[in-house]
Structures are given as C-alpha cells and as structure tokens.
C-alpha cells in the first residue's frame, strides 16, 4: 500500500519552532503510524545555523534575502541522518511551506504592531460606517458618477484566501512599488473635497482576529519565490537530483572513516562482503555503487526488477567491512552523488515510492579507481580494531592530514600506508646490518684474545727467533680474520641492495 505524503499543514508552525530548545527534524517519514514526524535530531552544525537564521527571519529586515533565508532555515531544521535536509529541497512541499511561513511571520508582526499599517496591507482595525456623511463639493467640479468611477484609485484585492500552491505564481497577490494606478479616461478631472464626518457619526471597528486578511507580498518577495519555484520544478523534472546539496562537516571522508563501525544499528559495517558497480543504458554517464553480504549476481538480478538490465562494471569479493568501503566511496564522490526520482518499477511491483540514492554522475574509470583503491587499502591496512573503532595510528594520520589541509581520500591513505611499510622495511634492514656487524666484530675480538692467550702460554721461554715466528703467524691470522670480516660485510651490503630493489 502506498502511503501518501502529508500536505504542507503537517509541518510545524514557524512561530512554534524554537531551534534553541528543539532539534528534532521537521520532516515526515513514509510510515503508517500516527506520529509521522521524523525522530532524528538535526546535526549540531545545522542546529547552529537554524539558531542564527531564526531571529534574522523573524525581524524580516531584508526582503531581498528573506525567501532564501527561509529556504536555508527549512533545510537546517531537517536531519542529515535520513537525508531529509536534502530531500526537502527538491520536494513539491518546499514552496508551499515557504509561503505558509511567510504568512505566519507577517501575521505575528501585525499582532505585535497593531498601530502601524503593515507592508502586507492588513490594518489592525477596519472601520465600518453605519451612516453616510455628507460632503461639500465646489460647483466648478464635475461630479458625474461615471467620472468618479473612472478616476478612482484601484488596488488589486484577491477574491479568496491565498492558497499554498507550489507552481501557480499567477494567483499570488502582489503589491507593486506603486500600488495606486490611475485608469485612463477622457472624462474631466474630478475635484472632490475632503469628506467631512460628523463627530456623532458611529463607526464600528472590526478586530484583527475577525477581519478577513489578505497578505499581499512585495514584488521582491514574489520574484524570489518565483525563482525558487523554478529551481525546485527543474529538480523535480530531471531524472537525478543532487543527493547532498550543501555538505556539512559530517559529510566528509575524514568524518566517516573515524566513525565507529558499530555506531549504527544494525551493525552491518562489521561484516565482510562484496562491493560492486554497474551502469544502465537509459542513464549514460551514471554508475551505481553498492555492496552485498551474499551474492553480487543475485543483487544485480534484484536490481533488474526495477525495469532495466544492470551492466556490471566492477566487483570485489572478501572485502573486510564492505559496507564501510561502500560508504567511504560514496562520500569521496559526494559532488557527483545523485538521487534518482521515484522508481517506477518499485511503485508498480511493490506499491512503494522509492528514490534510489546510490547513483553517481561520474566517469566509469574514476569511479572504478576510487572503489578499487578503497578495497586495496582495507585489505592491506586493516585500519579498524576488532571492537569496530579506528586504530589510534590511523586516527592520528587522518587528524594530521586535516590539520595540514590535505585531502583525506582513498589514494592519500593508501600512499601513506605504502610509505610507512617501505620505511619500516628500511629500518628492519638497517637493524639486521647493525646486528651482523656487531656479531662479526665480536667474533674477531674473541679470536684475537684466544690467539694472544695461546702465545702467552706456549712461548714464554722461547728464543727471540721463535718469538718473531709466532708474531708473524699471528699477523697472518689477523689478516685472515680481517679478510673474513670484509667478505661478510660485502655479503651483507649485497643483501641490502637486493632488499631495496625488491
């Protein structure tokens, strides 16, 4: 069963929404339950933006930016967890909600300043005269009824209350910079003296609450609404729309890779699985990137139920933390990330209005390069603890890259890993060489001590000639030992060269 979207009346009133104490998302969920309001809180950055915009909008000091401010405020009061902050910007309900909040803001201003006629032409009281006052008219003036009618000042007034239709701009009431317009007439100029109202003439006052009000919008506000309506209409008519319009600090690779794998339920980021990529003929220049814990072939067969044949471009198996690999690939391609319009296949077969959001407007080569690099990095570096948290050394690497304004991407992380491995390999080789040298030197010293002790014990009583012979033999042995040391050092150096070449 298709659950219809609620109308604009579903949303909370502007005057009842206080971002200082309320962080809950104002958007709705597609669920059959009494309370359809999303239960996620807005992000901290969005909430700060909403707190900043609220007084600016309420004071309405700059009409040329008012519509854009309300649009930004609406986005800031929707959550990023369910992507409602981006969905609302291409929703048919955006324009009606902006219109409704504009009227609510003006009504409140009128109530707070009853003595001043507002820019929307709604006065706090409307006099009703119960007796007609007489007026004196100079004899030189023509007071014919036809002349009075033709020369009267005219102001456009709608015949019914304004409706919140997103794309019918012709029905919007507008005040031009000079609302008074004189109709052309060939009749002579009508001279009317000021109307004299006797002091005892009764006047009834219609209160603000009971009077029928029409909030006439200025030309600037109307033009801004028209431009916003065109942008929304264009995004609705296209096959794909940007998935994340205005990225927040949380919408980055650096933020996502530091997020624990078990932070969301169900904890599927901990699973080993497969990642894949495919395209379709009906959407050239776009690819879809996903993951599965079972079979890529079965997953592609499932996607074919949406009414097209997937063309597989890439797959990788036995990928640790496969869903996190998919997520990081998505956020590295955030500028190219797209959301599909409601899928006709899902609506027809399942009765659900689904907007698939894993499409990317990017070349196949670039998408494959990024996805495959993330796979290689995760398989080689194994950056997460068994508990699901990012290892401390990798957290330091990410923080260091951000501090130095270096992009955190699959390529930069893999290059850092490879450089670290190479450095550790060189350190290991140097340690081996140092230990070998110590061993050779120690062996040489031991041989010399042994020879010296032997000479001392056997040749104490020998003649001078024999003493010289013994010294000559020792010298020869010393040369042999030195040659052995040199030969071993040469072998070690050759080993180092071979290791460096590898």
QUITA-V283561 format. One record per residue. N is the residue number from 1. OMEGA is omega in radians with two decimals (NA if undefined). Layout:
# QUITA-V283561
N,OMEGA
N,OMEGA
This chain:
# QUITA-V283561
1,3.12
2,3.11
3,-3.08
4,3.06
5,3.09
6,3.11
7,-3.10
8,3.13
9,3.12
10,-2.99
11,3.14
12,3.11
13,3.10
14,-3.08
15,3.13
16,-3.09
17,3.13
18,-3.08
19,3.11
20,-3.11
21,-3.11
22,3.14
23,-3.07
24,3.13
25,-3.11
26,-3.06
27,-3.10
28,3.07
29,3.13
30,-3.12
31,-3.14
32,3.13
33,-3.09
34,3.14
35,-3.07
36,3.14
37,3.12
38,-3.07
39,3.09
40,3.00
41,3.05
42,3.13
43,-3.13
44,-3.13
45,3.10
46,3.13
47,3.08
48,3.11
49,3.11
50,3.10
51,3.13
52,-3.05
53,-3.01
54,3.13
55,3.12
56,3.14
57,-3.10
58,3.14
59,3.04
60,-3.11
61,-3.10
62,-3.08
63,-3.08
64,3.13
65,-3.02
66,-3.11
67,3.12
68,3.11
69,3.12
70,3.09
71,3.12
72,3.14
73,3.10
74,3.13
75,-3.10
76,3.11
77,3.03
78,-3.02
79,3.05
80,-3.11
81,3.11
82,3.12
83,3.13
84,3.13
85,3.10
86,3.13
87,-3.08
88,-3.07
89,3.08
90,3.14
91,3.05
92,-3.13
93,-3.08
94,-3.09
95,3.09
96,3.13
97,3.07
98,3.12
99,-3.10
100,3.14
101,3.04
102,-3.13
103,3.13
104,3.12
105,-3.11
106,3.10
107,3.14
108,3.12
109,3.12
110,3.14
111,-3.14
112,-3.14
113,-3.06
114,-3.08
115,-3.09
116,3.12
117,-3.06
118,3.14
119,-3.13
120,3.03
121,3.06
122,-3.10
123,-3.13
124,3.08
125,3.12
126,-3.09
127,3.00
128,-3.09
129,3.12
130,3.07
131,-3.09
132,3.14
133,3.10
134,3.14
135,3.10
136,-3.09
137,3.10
138,-3.10
139,-3.10
140,-3.09
141,3.08
142,-3.08
143,-3.14
144,-3.11
145,-3.11
146,3.13
147,-3.13
148,-3.13
149,-3.05
150,-3.07
151,-3.09
152,3.08
153,-3.11
154,3.06
155,-3.14
156,3.11
157,-3.12
158,-3.11
159,3.12
160,3.14
161,-3.11
162,3.09
163,-3.10
164,3.11
165,-3.00
166,-2.99
167,3.12
168,-3.08
169,-3.05
170,-3.09
171,-3.13
172,3.04
173,-3.06
174,2.96
175,3.08
176,3.12
177,3.06
178,-3.00
179,-3.12
180,3.13
181,3.11
182,3.14
183,-3.14
184,3.14
185,3.09
186,-3.12
187,3.12
188,-3.11
189,3.13
190,3.10
191,-3.11
192,3.11
193,3.12
194,-3.14
195,-3.14
196,-3.13
197,3.13
198,-3.13
199,-3.09
200,-3.14
201,-3.10
202,3.11
203,3.08
204,3.11
205,3.07
206,-3.05
207,-3.12
208,-3.07
209,-3.05
210,-3.12
211,3.09
212,-3.02
213,3.06
214,-3.08
215,-3.13
216,-3.08
217,3.13
218,3.13
219,-3.13
220,-3.14
221,3.13
222,3.12
223,3.12
224,3.09
225,3.13
226,3.13
227,3.12
228,3.12
229,3.11
230,-3.14
231,3.13
232,3.12
233,3.12
234,-3.13
235,3.13
236,-3.06
237,-3.11
238,-3.10
239,-3.12
240,3.03
241,3.09
242,-3.11
243,3.11
244,-3.06
245,-3.08
246,-3.09
247,3.06
248,3.07
249,3.12
250,-3.11
251,-3.11
252,3.08
253,-3.12
254,-3.13
255,-3.05
256,-3.11
257,3.12
258,-3.14
259,-3.14
260,-3.13
261,-3.08
262,-3.08
263,-3.11
264,3.08
265,-0.07
266,-3.02
267,-3.07
268,3.10
269,-3.11
270,-3.04
271,2.97
272,-3.08
273,-3.11
274,3.03
275,-3.07
276,3.11
277,3.09
278,3.07
279,3.04
280,-3.03
281,-3.07
282,-3.10
283,3.14
284,-3.14
285,-3.14
286,3.05
287,3.10
288,-3.07
289,-3.12
290,3.11
291,3.07
292,3.10
293,-3.05
294,-3.05
295,3.10
296,-3.13
297,3.12
298,3.13
299,3.12
300,3.09
301,3.10
302,3.13
303,-3.14
304,3.09
305,3.11
306,3.02
307,3.10
308,3.13
309,3.12
310,3.08
311,-3.06
312,3.14
313,-3.05
314,2.98
315,3.07
316,-3.09
317,3.11
318,-3.12
319,3.10
320,3.14
321,-2.99
322,-3.13
323,3.09
324,3.05
325,3.09
326,-3.11
327,-3.12
328,3.06
329,3.12
330,-3.06
331,3.01
332,3.10
333,-3.00
334,-3.14
335,-3.14
336,-3.07
337,-3.11
338,3.04
339,-3.11
340,3.02
341,-3.08
342,-3.06
343,-3.14
344,3.13
345,3.13
346,-3.14
347,-3.10
348,-3.03
349,-3.03
350,-3.10
351,-3.12
352,3.03
353,-3.04
354,3.05
355,-3.13
356,-2.93
357,-3.13
358,3.13
359,-3.11
360,3.09
361,-2.99
362,3.10
363,-3.13
364,-3.11
365,-3.12
366,-3.13
367,3.13
368,-3.13
369,-3.11
370,-3.12
371,-3.13
372,3.12
373,3.07
374,3.11
375,-3.14
376,-3.13
377,-3.10
378,3.14
379,-3.10
380,-2.99
381,-3.09
382,-2.92
383,-3.05
384,3.01
385,3.09
386,3.13
387,3.14
388,3.13
389,3.12
390,3.14
391,-3.04
392,-3.12
393,3.12
394,3.05
395,3.09
396,3.12
397,-3.13
398,3.13
399,3.12
400,3.11
401,3.12
402,-3.13
403,-3.13
404,3.12
405,3.08
406,-3.09
407,3.07
408,-3.11
409,3.09
410,-3.10
411,-3.11
412,3.12
413,3.12
414,3.10
415,3.10
416,3.12
417,-3.12
418,3.10
419,3.12
420,3.12
421,3.13
422,3.13
423,3.12
424,3.12
425,3.12
426,3.11
427,3.12
428,3.12
429,3.13
430,3.11
431,3.12
432,-3.14
433,-3.13
434,3.13
435,3.13
436,3.11
437,3.11
438,-3.14
439,-3.12
440,-3.14
441,3.12
442,3.12
443,3.12
444,3.13
445,3.14
446,3.12
447,3.13
448,3.12
449,-3.13
450,3.13
451,-3.13
452,3.13
453,3.14
454,3.11
455,-3.08
456,-3.07
457,-3.00
458,-3.00
459,-3.12
460,-3.04
461,-3.09
462,3.11
463,-3.07
464,-3.13
465,3.10
466,3.11
467,3.13
468,3.12
469,3.13
470,3.12
471,3.11
472,3.10
473,3.12
474,3.13
475,3.12
476,3.11
477,3.12
478,3.11
479,3.12
480,3.13
481,3.12
482,3.12
483,3.10
484,3.13
485,-3.14
486,3.14
487,3.13
488,3.09
489,3.10
490,3.11
491,3.14
492,3.12
493,3.11
494,3.09
495,3.14
496,-3.14
497,3.13
498,3.14
499,3.11
500,3.12
501,3.10
502,NA
